[in-house]
Amino acid sequence: MKKIVLILFSTALLFSCKQPAKPVASIAVATVPGTKKKLCCESNIPNRFKAAGLSGAALSLPDTGNTHANHAGMVWVPAGTFRMGADNQQAEPDEYPKHDVTVDGFWIDKTEVTNAQFEKFVKATGYITTAERKPDWNELKKQMPPGTEKPADSLLVPASLVFVPADHQVNLNDYSQWWEWKTGANWKHPHGSGSNINGKDNYPVVQVSWFDAVAYSKWAGKRLPTEAEWERAARGGLEDKIYPWGNEKVNEGQPKANTWEGSFPYKNTQRDHYYYLAPVSSFAPNGYGLYDMAGNVWEWCADLYNNSYYKTVSNPAGVKNPKGASKSYDPDEPYAIKRVVRGGSFLCNDSYCSGYRVSRRMKTTEDSGMEHLGFRCVSN
């Protein structure tokens, strides 16, 4: 039987940015000897919600009859062709090859969905998020390697991972140094049961799974963006630039996004004035008038993640309105079904994780959620 440490973290653990020299034990994730992991401040968001055991079939999405999106708070991204994929030497293999993509015009939220907006949805529907539900081991084990042992029942409780900064320099391959499994962590209590969102109506909602994001989008008469739509919007009309604002490095000039500035994960200079989340619209918008397309929180996309997807769609004639891979595949976690997440978060640091680059592809399982993971919606 393969041994695990605490299943509730996940083998997907933090969005992939780096490949450690050797496997490391997690504080709350299935850690199988010999399993390769890519770890970062964000990559592979800790899969707390794999433990929630919700598959797509298990979700009952609220239906309030709202089938037409109100475009208030949204901006129009015109139809057009852009070059999708890697722009500089920081790019990972799954960002290649750079290829031509054409998308139809669409509406997209100016900002990430806020606590106030999500609360309105919950009050209208009675929806209960993944993080608030007790994990179901029978569902959880479907995404784990064969032979994975069941964790103690005391661990299978509603909970999630929160960021806890270190007080000194640590081994950046050992993510247990800055993530903590906390009972009661969810969208209303993003940093654990002792926290709340009082006075934070205008902050992005976090600790939401892909299922939660889809449920909200359906209720609002909208949907999640495809990965291609997201990147088209993030580029803001610029061509072949590294960031939504151009090529100036994130830590040069005026603060341009909510990121980790200093030495991760123990020293944040707060040059951008924020340590954790920032209210939406705290920084200048990109060319389309969109806020926080880099930093603050990662954002869910509709697409399934496949590490070789770009190779399958790249051709001289380009591709129109791509919907993502037909099958999810991440060689680091071959049993897991993953969706694309984009944009980086307040934990991204250029020396360690460049998630705020517009071409940066990240991925995590559909039932994952985290203190730095949110979403925005689109509509036709």
GIFENNOR-V644904 format. One record per run of one state. SS is the DSSP state (a for helix, b for strand, c for the rest). FROM is the first residue (numbers start at 0). TO is the last residue. Records with the same first field share a line. If there is no record, write none. Layout:
SS->FROM-TO / FROM-TO
//
This chain:
c->0-6 / 8-13 / 15-16 / 19-27 / 29-36 / 39-41 / 43-45 / 50-54 / 58-72 / 77-78 / 84-91 / 95-97 / 103-104 / 109-112 / 125-128 / 132-135 / 143-151 / 155-157 / 163-173 / 177-177 / 183-184 / 186-187 / 189-201 / 204-208 / 219-221 / 224-225 / 235-241 / 243-244 / 246-260 / 263-265 / 268-277 / 279-296 / 304-304 / 306-307 / 313-317 / 320-327 / 329-336 / 342-360 / 365-367 / 369-371 / 374-375 / 379-379
b->7-7 / 14-14 / 17-18 / 28-28 / 37-38 / 42-42 / 46-46 / 73-76 / 79-83 / 98-102 / 105-108 / 113-113 / 158-162 / 178-182 / 185-185 / 188-188 / 202-203 / 222-223 / 242-242 / 245-245 / 261-262 / 266-267 / 278-278 / 297-303 / 305-305 / 318-319 / 328-328 / 337-341 / 361-364 / 368-368 / 372-373 / 376-378
a->47-49 / 55-57 / 92-94 / 114-124 / 129-131 / 136-142 / 152-154 / 174-176 / 209-218 / 226-234 / 308-312
//
